Amino acid sequence: MRSLSIILFLFIFISSCSGSEPMTFEFTAGSVDLDQTPVSTNLEISDFTGGLCLEAGGELIPAQAERMTPSRVKVWWLSSQQAGETVEYTVRMDADCYDSEYSWVRTGDASIQLQHDGSPLIQYEHPVYDVNDIEGTKKPFHHVFDPISGEMITKGPGGLYSHHRGIFYGYNRVIIYEDEYDMWHAENGERTEHESFVSEMEGPVFGGHVALIQWKDPDDRIILEEERDIRVFQQTENSFFIDFHTRMFAIAGPVRLDGDLQHAGVQFRAAQYVADNEEETRFIRPEMLSHVAPDEELGELDRMDVPWNAMNFNIDGNNYTVVYMTNPANPGTSEMSERLYGRFGEFFPHYHSEGAPLEIRYRFWVVAGETPTVDEIERMYQLYTQR
């Protein structure tokens, strides 16, 4: 796909082998200023996960440790540094520097909500498949909320194209040997089905989880197994990031993931209100696509390998922008789909053999209120890709 060489230099050192000495490291920002941007580094810390603090320039900064190996953790924090600036941080596990956390709250037998300081940001719907209720149970997905009001801004079952639901993933042509299944519409017993939670993340910097999702044929055969890793970072009072990372394993044999840009890929679908008022929808695109009117959908010549795209829409008088960022490491050539009724995302075909997983990554930037400019979105994309 696209290649982007932006190197983030990171120099880590332990100040002393003695356990009584504090652990320090240096972090150097890349070529773009960091502004409450999620960053991380690996450190050798045993027997600790969860919230901690970093100290820099006399200021305590909330951080979060994620266990990677028995002896190492990945430490996350939100950094505000100038491009190229090097800051020395001291790890403080004895300090208290945060008063709010991300937490998961069960909202139903098949629904769990991620909240930050009591306000919902996303909600994972993971129904148990029921042959007597195929439409209601054929796929898991994530709802998205307004970070200010807490109102849901995505669509579930029902409405225009019932199979479109929040942030969802599928292909209308999943081909294994001589068999072909539609894992997009999923009307004949084939489906994507939540199996279990691999992990759950809560803390002062981000919340998330890894869900194990099985792609099954009508006879319950597992064709693909997916580990869907979702992480949410609040950036400002009215905006947050959703990082979407999936690892897909071919289980029953080599699989061809295929279809077309309107019926495949990782997609975002806004609430039904947007479909009912699609004349208010606008798309914000990179400068290279400025010749396409914002109230028109991309044509065949313009939709290939779009690095980012944004949909601006209205719900009951409230303005929202959702930015869809493609990781340049994703495989293949992609096509960007836009629909003024409130759906957008990219599609690429892929031949997937058994063995190494297919990995794809995206970031959604959800903004309530004032619409970000092309330059602001481009900067956020550069920050995402230089990680």
N, C-alpha and C positions, 0 to 999 in steps of 0.2 A: 504494500500500500504506500502510504507516504513515508518518506524518511525525514527525520528531523534530528540534527546533531546539536543538542544543547546539553552541555556537560555540567553537572552540579558537583563541584569539588567539595569533598568532605574529608576533613582530617580529624581522626579520633586518637586520643592518647589517654592513657591512664596516668594520673599524676604521681602515683606511688604504688608499690606492691603492698604496702601496709594497709590493713583494713581500717586503721584509724584516720587515714587521709581521705579527703573527699575525691570523688571521681569527677574529672573534667573532660571536656571535649571541645573542639572548635568546629563551627559550622560556617561554611562560606556560601553565600547566596549566588545563584547563577546570573544570567544576563538580564533578568527582569526583576524589578523591585518586588519583594514579598509584602503582602498586605493581608494579615490574618490568613495566611496560606498554610494548609496542612503540609507538614514536612516530617521526616523521620530519619532515624539513624539506628544502627545496631550497636548494642553495648553488651559487655560481659557482666551480667547481673544474675545471680542465682536466687531461686526461691522467692521471686517477687513478681507479681503482676498487678495491674490496676493503676490507680491514681498516684502520682508523685508530683514533685515540683522541680523546675529548673531555675537556677539563679543566674542572672546576667545583669551586670551594671547595677547591682543592688536591688534589682526587681525580681520578684518571684513570679514564675510563669507556670500555669497548669500544664501538666504533661501526663501521658498515659503509656504504661508499659504493656506490650503484647508479647507473650511468650513465643519464641521461635524454636529454640532448642532447650535442653535441660540447663544449659549454662548461659544462653544469650537471649536478650529481649530486643524487640524493636520499640524504641521510644518515640512517641508522637507528640507534637505540639503545634500550635498555630504561630507562625513566625511573621514578624514584620521587620524586614531588613532591606537595606538598599542593595541594588544589584552589585555584586562583587564584594560586598562587605563581609568581613569575618568577625564572628562573635564567639567569645568563649563562654561556655555554659558549665555550671556546676550542678551535678545531680544531688537533689536534696530529698531524701526519703523520710526526713524527720520534720518536715515543714508542712503547714496547712495553707494552701494558696487558692482553694476553689470552694465555692458554695453551691454549685449546681452540677448536675450530672445527667448524662443520657441514661435512660432506663427503659426496659421493655415491660409493657403492661398488657396482660391478657384481656382482650375485648370480646372474646367468644371462643367456642370450642375450636374453631378453625380460623381465628383471627388474632393477630398480636400487633400491638402498636408501639412504635418507638417514640418516646417523648423526651424533650429537653426542658428541664425545669418545669415539668408538668404540662407542656404544650406539645401536641402531636406534630410530627414531621412526616413520617411514613407509616404505613400499615400493611402488613403482609397477610394476604388472604390465601389460605392453604386448605381448601375444602377436601374432604375425603371423597374420592370418586364414587358416584352412585349411578348405576346404569339406568335407574328410574328418574334421574335428574341430571342428564348429561350436560345440558346447557349451564346449569348452575355450578357444576363440579369438575369441569373438564380441564382447568388450568389454574395454577397458582400465579399471583401477580402482586405488585406493590402499588398501593394507593399513595398519593402525595397530597400534602396539606399546605395551606397558606400559613407561613411562619408567624404572621401577626395575629390573624383572627382565629386560626385553628380550623377553618372551614376546608373541607375536602375539595380539591380542584381537579380530580381525575374521575373517570367513569368506570363503573363496574358492569356486571351483566345487565342486559336490557339496552334500550336506546338504539340509536343508529349503529348498526353492526355490533351486535351483542358480544361477539367474540373479542372485540377491542376492549382492553381493561388496563387502565393505569400504565405502569411500566411492565411490559410483557415481552415474551420471546417465543418465536416459533418459525416453522417453515411449512409451506403448504405442499411441498414435495420432499418427503424423506424416503429415500430409495435404498433398500437393502436387498441385494440379489435381484429376484424378479418381483419383489413386493414393493408397493409404493403407498405411503400414508400421508394424510393431510393433518399435520400437527399445528396448523394455524386455525382453521375452522373447527377441527376436531369434533365432527358430528356423528361419526360411525364407530365409536368405541376406542379409536386411537386417542391418546391424550398425553399431556404432561402432568405428572402427579407428584405432589410433595410426599417424600418418604420419611424424612427426619431432619432434625437440626444437628449439624456437625459441631457448631460452636455458637456462642452468643457473646457479644462484646458490649460492655457498659463502662462508663467512666467519664471524666471531666472534659475530654477532648473530642471523642466521637462515640457513636453507638452503631452497632451493626450485628450481622449474623451471617453464618454460612449455612445454607439450606441444601439438602440433598434432594434432587428432583429427578425422577425417572421418566423417560419418554417411552411409552408402552404402546404396543399394537392392540387390536381388539381382543386378542387371546391372552392378554396380560404378559406377553413376552417383553422383556426389557431390551430395547434397541440401543438406547443411549442413556448414560447416567451423567447428570450435571451437578456440579458443585457451584451454586450461585452465591457469591460473596457480595453483600451490600453493606456499604459504610456511609454514614451521614456525618457531616461536619457543618455546624452552624458557622457562617462567616460573619454576618452582621445581624442586626435585629430583624431585618426583612429579607434575608437571603441565606441559602445554605447549599452545600454540595451533596450530591448523591453519587458515590463511586460504585459502578457496576462492573464486577469482574466475574466471568464464568469460565469454568474448566469443564469440558465435555469429553467423555470417554465413550468410544464405540464398544459396545458390549457383545452384541450378537453377530458381529461381522463388519466388514467395511461398509460405510454408509455414505451416500451422496446427499448432501443438504442442498436443496435447490428450490426454485420457485421464481418469483419476480419481485420487483421492488415494492409492490403494493400488498404483498401477501407473505412477507418473510422478514426475518431479522429482529433486532431489538428495537422496540417501538414505544413511543409515548402517546397516550390518548387522553386528551383533556375531557372535562365534564360534558355531559349532554347539552348543557346550556350553550356551549361553544358551537355545536352542530346546529342548534336552533337559531344561532345568530352569527353565522359564519362570515357575513359581510364585514364584521368587525375584526377578523383575524388578519394578522400581518406576519410576514417572515422577514427576519433580519439575517443577512448573509455576509460572507467575507467580501472584501472590496472587489475581488475579481468577478463577482456575480452582481455588481451594482446595476448592471444594465437590465436586470430582470425586476419588474415592478413588484413591490412588497405584497400586493394583494393578488398576485398571480403565482401559480405553482411552477416549479422548475420544469423545463422541457428536456427532451432527450439529449440535447447537446451540452447542457449545463449541469446535469445531475451526477456526473461521475467524480468520485474521489473528493467529495466536499469535506474539508477538515472539521468544520463545525457549522452548525445551523441554529437558528433560534426562532421560536414561535411566540409571538405576542398576541394575547387574547384577553377577553373581558368576560367576567362572570358577575352578574348582578351589580354592574357598575364598578367592580374592582379590577384593577389592571395587573396582569401577570406576564412574565416572560420566562420561558423555559429554554435553556441553551443546551444543545446536544453536542458533546465534544467526542470526537473519535480519536482513540489512541493510535499514533502512527505505527505501532508494532502490530496492529491487527492485520491478518493476512488478506491477500487478494485485492481485487479491484471492486470497489463498492459503488452502489447507486443510491442516491438520496431520494427518499419518497416524501412528498409534501401533500397534505390535504387540508384545505381551508376549514373543513368541519372539525379539525382538532387533532389530527394524527400526523406524526412525522417520525422518521428514523431511517436507518440505512440497511441495505441488503447486500450480501455477497454470497455467491455459491461456494461450496467447499466439499472436496472429497476427503472423507475422514476414515482413516484406517485404524485398526486396533493398535493399541500401544500408547504412544504419547498423546496427551489430550489436545483438543482444540481450545485455545485460550483467546478470549476477546475481552477488551476493556473499554468502558465509556465513562464519561463524567457528565452528569446533569447539574446545571447551575439553575436553581429555582429562585426567582426574584419577584417579590411582591411590591407593587407601587411603581415608582419612576422607571421607565424603560431604559435599560443600558444602551450605550452607543456601540457602533461597530468597533471603535477603538478599544472601548472597555472590554468588550467580549473577546477581541483578539488578544488582549493582554491576559485575560483569564485562561485562554487556550494555551498561550505560551507558558504560563505558570504550570498548567496541567502537564504539558508534554516535557518540561524540563526536569520533572521529578525523577 
